[in-house]
Amino acid sequence: MPASSQARIIIFTGSSCPWCNRVKQYLKEKGFRFREVNVERDRDGARELQRRHIMGVPVVLIGSYPIVGFDKAKIDKLLGIKR
């Protein structure tokens, strides 16, 4: 999926989360833009995860579909990334 017509991507992260850095790097390498929400600094972001009953990071929100953790296969499928 070209970056210009991509789904909205939000990544919920934590400051000391190595998997958060890996998922951000992966999406950058694939040419996708995203918005990062650090739940340690953003109370609304933290509340959004609590509302969804998600307690860990990273969470990649693609459109309205949350992916908990760096699940490359799910990310690839939702974004149409060919392996």
Backbone torsions as a table, in degrees:
resi	resn	phi	psi	omega
1	MET	NA	123.5	-180.0
2	PRO	-64.1	148.7	-177.3
3	ALA	-58.4	-31.8	-176.8
4	SER	-70.3	-26.6	-178.9
5	SER	-114.2	20.9	-175.1
6	GLN	-74.0	157.9	173.2
7	ALA	-67.4	156.9	177.2
8	ARG	-69.6	129.5	-178.1
9	ILE	-120.7	126.5	173.9
10	ILE	-124.8	133.2	177.4
11	ILE	-114.8	119.5	174.8
12	PHE	-88.1	125.5	-172.6
13	THR	-130.7	171.9	170.6
14	GLY	-128.1	156.6	-173.7
15	SER	-62.9	-37.4	-174.8
16	SER	-109.8	28.9	-176.1
17	CYS	-96.0	108.8	179.9
18	PRO	-66.5	-32.6	179.0
19	TRP	-69.1	-30.1	175.7
20	CYS	-62.6	-44.6	178.3
21	ASN	-63.3	-38.7	-179.3
22	ARG	-66.2	-43.1	-179.7
23	VAL	-67.6	-38.2	177.2
24	LYS	-63.2	-44.1	179.7
25	GLN	-63.4	-41.9	179.9
26	TYR	-60.1	-48.3	-178.9
27	LEU	-66.4	-36.1	176.1
28	LYS	-63.2	-45.0	179.7
29	GLU	-60.6	-32.9	-179.7
30	LYS	-85.6	-2.8	175.0
31	GLY	86.8	19.3	-179.3
32	PHE	-97.6	141.4	174.7
33	ARG	-96.0	149.7	-179.0
34	PHE	-153.3	164.2	173.4
35	ARG	-108.7	132.5	178.5
36	GLU	-99.3	134.9	175.2
37	VAL	-123.4	108.4	177.5
38	ASN	-83.2	112.2	-174.2
39	VAL	-69.4	-14.8	176.1
40	GLU	-75.8	-27.0	-177.5
41	ARG	-106.8	-18.0	-174.2
42	ASP	-116.5	101.5	-177.7
43	ARG	-62.3	-37.8	179.0
44	ASP	-64.4	-38.4	177.4
45	GLY	-64.5	-42.7	178.0
46	ALA	-62.8	-41.5	178.5
47	ARG	-65.1	-35.4	178.2
48	GLU	-61.7	-43.1	178.0
49	LEU	-66.7	-41.2	177.9
50	GLN	-61.3	-40.8	178.6
51	ARG	-59.6	-34.2	179.1
52	ARG	-88.0	3.0	-179.3
53	HIS	62.0	37.2	177.6
54	ILE	-111.7	127.2	-173.7
55	MET	-112.5	-0.8	-178.2
56	GLY	-128.1	170.7	176.6
57	VAL	-130.0	158.0	2.1
58	PRO	-77.6	154.3	169.5
59	VAL	-126.8	121.4	178.1
60	VAL	-101.3	116.3	179.2
61	LEU	-101.1	111.2	179.9
62	ILE	-110.0	109.3	-169.6
63	GLY	64.1	-117.6	177.1
64	SER	-111.2	9.1	-176.2
65	TYR	-99.1	115.3	179.4
66	PRO	-87.3	137.7	173.2
67	ILE	-117.5	117.3	-179.0
68	VAL	-90.2	126.9	-178.0
69	GLY	86.9	177.1	178.3
70	PHE	-92.8	80.8	179.5
71	ASP	-97.7	89.0	-174.0
72	LYS	-58.1	-39.1	-178.6
73	ALA	-62.7	-43.6	179.0
74	LYS	-68.0	-41.5	178.1
75	ILE	-60.8	-47.9	179.9
76	ASP	-58.8	-43.8	-177.7
77	LYS	-63.5	-48.6	-176.9
78	LEU	-67.9	-30.3	-178.6
79	LEU	-97.6	-1.9	178.4
80	GLY	72.6	29.8	-179.9
81	ILE	-82.9	124.0	178.0
82	LYS	-86.2	138.6	179.4
83	ARG	-87.2	NA	NA
